[in-house]
Protein backbone atom coordinates (compact mmCIF):
# COMPACT_ATOMS: atom_id res chain seq x y z
CA UNK A 1 0.00 0.00 0.00
CA UNK A 2 1.38 3.43 -0.92
CA UNK A 3 1.76 6.08 1.76
CA UNK A 4 -0.19 9.28 1.28
CA UNK A 5 0.04 12.66 2.98
CA UNK A 6 -3.06 14.10 4.64
CA UNK A 7 -4.20 16.82 2.24
CA UNK A 8 -7.01 19.14 3.22
CA UNK A 9 -8.94 21.61 1.06
CA UNK A 10 -12.11 21.66 3.14
CA UNK A 11 -13.70 24.36 5.26
CA UNK A 12 -14.27 24.40 9.04
CA UNK A 13 -12.93 20.90 9.77
CA UNK A 14 -11.48 19.64 13.05
CA UNK A 15 -8.42 17.39 12.86
CA UNK A 16 -7.97 16.56 16.54
CA UNK A 17 -6.43 13.71 18.57
CA UNK A 18 -5.01 11.74 15.65
CA UNK A 19 -1.79 9.73 15.39
CA UNK A 20 0.40 10.38 12.34
CA UNK A 21 3.14 7.75 11.92
CA UNK A 22 5.65 7.34 9.07
CA UNK A 23 3.66 9.78 6.96
CA UNK A 24 6.38 12.35 6.22
CA UNK A 25 6.66 13.63 2.65
CA UNK A 26 9.17 16.45 2.94
CA UNK A 27 8.86 18.95 5.74
CA UNK A 28 5.41 18.03 7.08
CA UNK A 29 2.96 15.15 7.41
CA UNK A 30 -0.08 17.16 6.35
CA UNK A 31 -1.09 19.94 3.98
CA UNK A 32 -3.94 22.42 4.41
CA UNK A 33 -5.10 24.57 1.50
CA UNK A 34 -8.58 25.01 2.94
CA UNK A 35 -10.27 27.63 5.10
CA UNK A 36 -10.63 27.71 8.89
CA UNK A 37 -9.51 24.13 9.55
CA UNK A 38 -8.35 23.36 13.07
CA UNK A 39 -5.51 20.95 13.96
CA UNK A 40 -5.02 20.28 17.69
CA UNK A 41 -3.62 17.62 20.03
CA UNK A 42 -2.35 15.36 17.26
CA UNK A 43 0.70 13.12 17.60
CA UNK A 44 3.17 13.75 14.75
CA UNK A 45 5.95 11.15 14.98
CA UNK A 46 8.48 13.57 13.45
CA UNK A 47 7.76 16.26 16.10
CA UNK A 48 8.10 14.90 19.63
CA UNK A 49 10.61 17.20 21.35
CA UNK A 50 11.31 19.43 23.20
CA UNK A 51 8.95 19.05 26.11
CA UNK A 52 10.86 20.85 28.85
CA UNK A 53 8.02 20.89 31.39
CA UNK A 54 7.12 17.24 30.59
CA UNK A 55 3.41 17.91 30.13
CA UNK A 56 3.15 15.66 27.05
CA UNK A 57 2.86 18.62 24.66
CA UNK A 58 5.78 19.62 22.42
CA UNK A 59 6.90 23.15 23.32
CA UNK A 60 6.69 24.38 19.70
CA UNK A 61 3.66 24.15 17.39
CA UNK A 62 3.66 21.73 14.45
CA UNK A 63 3.48 23.74 11.23
CA UNK A 64 1.15 22.36 8.54
CA UNK A 65 2.21 22.93 4.93
CA UNK A 66 -0.13 24.74 2.54
CA UNK A 67 -1.67 28.09 1.84
CA UNK A 68 -3.96 28.10 4.92
CA UNK A 69 -1.11 28.82 7.34
CA UNK A 70 -2.35 26.13 9.72
CA UNK A 71 -0.50 24.66 12.66
CA UNK A 72 -1.15 22.33 15.57
CA UNK A 73 -0.50 24.46 18.67
CA UNK A 74 -0.54 21.43 21.00
CA UNK A 75 1.29 18.53 19.30
CA UNK A 76 1.48 15.53 21.62
CA UNK A 77 4.79 13.85 22.42
CA UNK A 78 3.24 10.35 22.57
CA UNK A 79 0.19 8.68 21.05
CA UNK A 80 -2.64 8.16 23.53
N, C-alpha and C positions, 0 to 999 in steps of 0.2 A: 504494500500500500504506500503511495506517495505521501510525503508530508506536505501540509499546506498551511500557510500563514492565515491567521484570523484577519479577514479584511471586512471592514464595516463601512457602508455608505448609507446607513439608515438614519433615522431621526428619533431622538428621545428614547434611546435604548439604555438599559442598565446591564453592564457586564461586571458582575460582582461575585466574589467568592469562588473563582474558578482556579484551576491548576493548569498551568501551561508548562509542559515538559518537552524538551528536545524539539522545539518548534521555532528555532531561531533561523531567520533568513536575512542575514545582514546585521543591522544594528538594533533590531527590535523583533518581538514575537507577534506583533499585531500592527494593523494599519487602520486608521480612522479618517475617512474622507467625508464623513457625514456631518450632521448638525446636532449639537446638544446631546451627545452620547456620554455616558458616565461610566468610568472604569474605577472600581474601588475594591480594596481588600483581596486582590488576586495574588496568587503565587506565581512568580515568573522565575523559572529555574536559573536564568542567567543574571538575576538581580537579587542576591540574598544577603549582601553585606553593604555597608556597615550597619550594625544595630547596637550602638554604644550603650544605650540604656536597657537593652535586652528585653524589650517589650513585645518582640515578635514582628515588629514593623521595621522595614528598612528605613534608614534615616533620610534617604533621598527619594523623591518620586520616580516612578518608572515612566519614561517618556514614550508615548505611542507615536509611531511614524504617521505621516499623512497631513493633509491640509487642515484638519480640524484643530490641530494644536492640543490634542488630548494627552492626558497623563493619568496615571494611577497614583494618587497622593499617599496611599497607604499600602504599598506592596508588602505582602507577608514574607517572612523569612523561611517558613516551612509550610507545606500543605497541611490542611486540617485533618 
